[in-house]
Amino acid sequence: MRRRWLIVLIAIVLLVISRLIWQQLQPESVQQTSDSGRFAYRIEDLVLTILDPDGTEQVTIRSPLLVDGGAGQPSELFAPVVTAPRGGGSWRLTARKALIDRHNEHVTLLDDVVLQSLNLPKPVRVETTAAELDLQAKALSSEEIVTITQSGMRLLGRGLSGNLEQQTYVLHDDVQARFIERDAPAD
């Protein structure tokens, strides 16, 4: 009888020890960063597709890394690529880094911002150092120096307002135009 009790006692001790070891090996749980219920997290290889009420793709955001700092902090995207279909063509917007607001409606693009129209008869390329993108209105704006290159012409100016759906872009100040040969490399 003593032998059975000793085996049961050893089994219980082994279970308790194994449970303690298992708990130590588990990663720490996500810590709540504030009373608002927002958690800090990171996502690798993000693909976020925003649909209209009919279920049609409006915008897709891809990024190798998204880091969310929790309540009140914008999500940080690294090397984001934003694309959207547009009638017979589409556009692609890239940057080295972007910040996206809590409601996934507004994106601040930073460093080497490039907008390219794709699959259109007259492709357009817009380049700047920083820009703001309103995902709902598909509006792009910048206060920085902007270069717009289109077949046969290059425009340079400070400040930009643009509508990506209608493919209209307005440079605000210090606008300069230069005619270029087709397929000439950018300066």
N, C-alpha and C positions, 0 to 999 in steps of 0.2 A: 504494500500500500504506500509505503514511504517513497518507493521508487516512482510510482505514478505521480505523486504530488511533486516530486523533484523534477520530473519531465515536464509537467504542466507549468511549473514555476520557471524553468529554463525557457520554455516556449514563449511565455508571456514576456520575459525579459528580452528575448531575441526580437519579438514583435515590436516592443517599445523602442529598442535601439535602432532597428531597421527603419521605423517610422521617423525617428529623429534624424537619422542620416539622410533619408529621402527628402525631408523638409529642408535640410541644409543645402542639398544639391539643386533644389528648384530655384528658378530665377525669382527675383523680388517682384511682387505684384506691382501693377501700375499705380503710382501714387496720384491721388487727386490733388490738383494744383490750386484749386480755389473752391469757394462755396458754390460757384455757379454750376458745378457738375462737369466742367471741361477737364479732359485729361491730356497730358502731353504724350505724343506718340511720334513714330516715324514709319514711313512706308517706302519700301524699295520697289522700283519698277512700276510706278503709278500710271494708271490709265483711267482718266476721269472723263466720261462722256455726259454732256448736258443735253437733255432732250427737250423739245418743245412739247406743248400739251398733246399734240397728235402722235408723239412718240418718234418724231423725226430728229435725227442728229442736228444739233445747233453748233456745238463746239466740242472738240476733244482736246484734253490737256494730257500730255505725256511728260514724265520726268523720271530720271533714274533714282531720284531721292526726294521725298517730301518730309519735312520736319515741322511738326506742330508743337509750339511751345506752351499750349494750354490757353486758359481763359484770357481774353483780351489781346492775345498776340496773333498776328497774321501767320498763316502757314508759309513756310519757306520752301520754294522749289528750286532745284539745281538743274541747270541745262534744260529748261522746259521747252517743249515744242507744242504750240497751240495751233490747231488746224480746224477749218470749218468748210463744209461744202457751200457752194454759192452758185445756184443755177447751173450753167454749163461748165463752171470752173470751181476753183477753191482757192484758199489762201493758207499760208503757213507763216507763223510768227515764232521766232526763236530769240533767246537771250541766254546769257550765262547764268542769271539768277532771276527769280521772280518772287514776289510776295502776293499771296492771295487772301482776300478778306474772309471773315467768318462766314459770310453768306454765299461764297463762291460766285460773286457777281463782279468784283473789281480786282484787276491784276496790275501790279506795278512791276514793270520789266526793267531790269538793270544790266548794264554792260553788254555791248555788242548786240543791240536790238536790231533784228532784221525781219522785215515783212516782205514776203514774196507772193505775188499772185501766181497761181498755177493753172495750167490748161486753158488759158485765155489767149485770144488772138494778139493782144498787145500786153505782154507781161510787164508788171511794175515791180520795182524793188525799192523799198523805203528803209533807210539806215539811220540810226541815231544811237546815243549812249544811254538814254532812259526814256521810257514812255509809260503811259497809263492806258489800260484796256478795259472798257466797260463791256462785259460779256453779254449783257442783255441787249444793249443798243448796238453792239458790235462797232463801237466807236473807239478810235485810237487818237491819243493826244500826247503832245510832248512840248516842253518848254526849252529843250536843248536844240543844238544845231542838227538839222535834218537834211539828208540827201535823198532825192527821189530820182531814180533812173528808169527811163522808159525808152523804148526803141527810138533812137535818134536824138534824145534829149536828156540832159541831166540838170536838175534844179537843186539849188542849195539855199537854205534859209534857216531862220531861227523861229521855233515854235511851229506846231502842226496841229490841225484838226482834221480828222479823217473818218469816213464812214466805210467800213470794210464791205458791207453788203452792196452799196452802190458804187464802190471803187472810186470815191471822190476824196481828194486830199487838198487841203489849203495850207500853204506856208504863210506865216504871219508877218515876219519882219526880215529885212536885209536879204530879200530874195534875189538870187542870181540865176540866170539860165545860160546853158551852154549846149550848143548843138554838137553832137558827137557822131562819129561814124558808127554804123551798125556793128554790133559785136565787138566794139572797142572795150578793152579792159578798164575797170574802174580805177580812178586815181587813188 
